[in-house]
């Protein structure tokens, strides 16, 4: 953009060198990534009551969220690797009543979980998390506290693990 002042001198401003423009572009990139990643994700609800998880088995996709809602009794969700060493990752909450707990499952695999006070009564659950069939990964970028780096260039690249491309 070129602006002429009253003295007939030219001043040239380039928006890409403007710190405010760069912050705006970073915000736009974060919002685009958030929209893309959130549009493919689903939330699954599991009710916790009467010594049962309803449903007690789920099949979900990587990136989906499972939300457990304790609607009756004193329970917890224990999917820790200490209790279930075959789980790809740990998840769980503390024992109590009236809680809501959620977890995003990003790693494909089989997950077992239980209510610690009631597992001997059969209060257990299972979640099967399927991976991405198209071999695409998920990238989540959170920009915060970037003030010391305004004006610096940030490059993101994707490299295929098998081929190195």
N, C-alpha and C positions, 0 to 999 in steps of 0.2 A: 504494500500500500504506500503510495507516495502522497505527501502532504506539502503544499507550498505555504510558507508563512508570508507575512506582510513585506518582508525585505526581499522577496523573490528568491529565497534560498530554499533548497529542497531538503527534506528530511525523509529518510526511508526507514520504515518500521517493518520488521518481519515478525509476524505473529508467532512463528515457531520458536523465536528466541525470547518471547515474553513468558515470564514465570507463571503468570495467571493462566495463560493459554495452556501451558504444560500441565498445570494442576487440573484444569478442566478436562484435558485429554486423558489424564490418568483416571480421573473419576469416571469418564465415559467408558474407558476400557474395563474398569472394575464392574460397572453396571452391566455392560454387555456380557461379560463372563458370568456374572450372577444370573442373568436372565437365561443364558444358554444352559448353565448347569442346573438351575432350579426347574426348568421346564420338563426335564426328563425324569425328575425324581418324584417319588410318591411317598406318602405318609400312611403307615399301617397302624391301626389301633388294636391293642390287646387289653381286654378288661381283666382286672385282677379281683377275684371275689370267691367266697365259699370254697377256698382251697383249690381253685382251678384258674388256669390261664385260658381265656376265650378270645380267639382260637389258641390252641396249644401248639400248632404247627403253622409256619408261614413259609411261602416261597416268594422271595423278593429279588430285586435287581441291585447290583452294587450302586451305592449312592442313595438308596432309599432309607427312610427313617422309620423306626419302629417306636411307637409311643405306648407305654404301659400306663394304664389308669387304674389306680387302686380305688375301687368303688365300695369295698367292704372288707373289714378285717385288718389284721396286722400282718403284713407281708413284706417281701423284698424281691428283687430280681438279682440273681447271682449267676453271671456268665463268665466268671473270672477264670483265667488260665490256671490259677492255683487249684480250682475245683475241677475244671474241665481242660486239661492240658492240650487237648486236640483242637480247641477253639483257635481260630486264626488271630484273635485279639480278645482282650478282656472287656467286659462291660458289666454294669450293675449299679445298684444303689443300696442305701441303708434300710434296715427293717423299720417299718412304721405304718401309719394309717393315713388315708386321705391324700396320698402323694400322686404326682404324675412324673414319670421318668421317660426320657427319650434318648435314643442312640442312633447315630448315622452309621450304617454298615458299608464301609468302602472296600473291604477286602472280601473277595469271593471265598466261599467255603461253607462248611457245616458248623453251626453253632448250637450248643446245648446250653440250657439254663434251668434254674430251679428257684423255688422259694425256700430259703434255708429252714424256717420253722416248720414247713409242711411238706418237704420233699418225700418224707417217708409215707405220706398219704397219697403220693402220686402227683404232687403239684410240680410238674416239670414242663418244659417247652423246648421246641426245636425250631431253628430258622435256617433255611437253605438260601444262601446268597449266590446268585448266578453272576458271572463276570460279563463283560461286554463281548458280545458275539463278533463285533466288527474289529476287535483288537485295538480299539481306541481307548486311551486313558482319560483321566479326568484331571484337569488343572484348575486349582483354586488359587488365586493370587489376592492377597489382602495388602493394600497399600495403607500404611498409617505411619505417622511420625516421619514424613518425608521432608520436612522443612530444611534440615541441613543439606539435603541433596537436590534441592531445586536448582535446575539448570544443568544437572548431570544427565547423561544419556543412560537409559535402561534398555537392555536388549533381552528379549526372551526368545529361546529357540527350542525346538523339539528335535530330539535325536532318537531314532529307532534303536532300541537296545540290541537287537539281533544283527542289524546290518551296519549300524553306525552312521547311516545317512542323516 
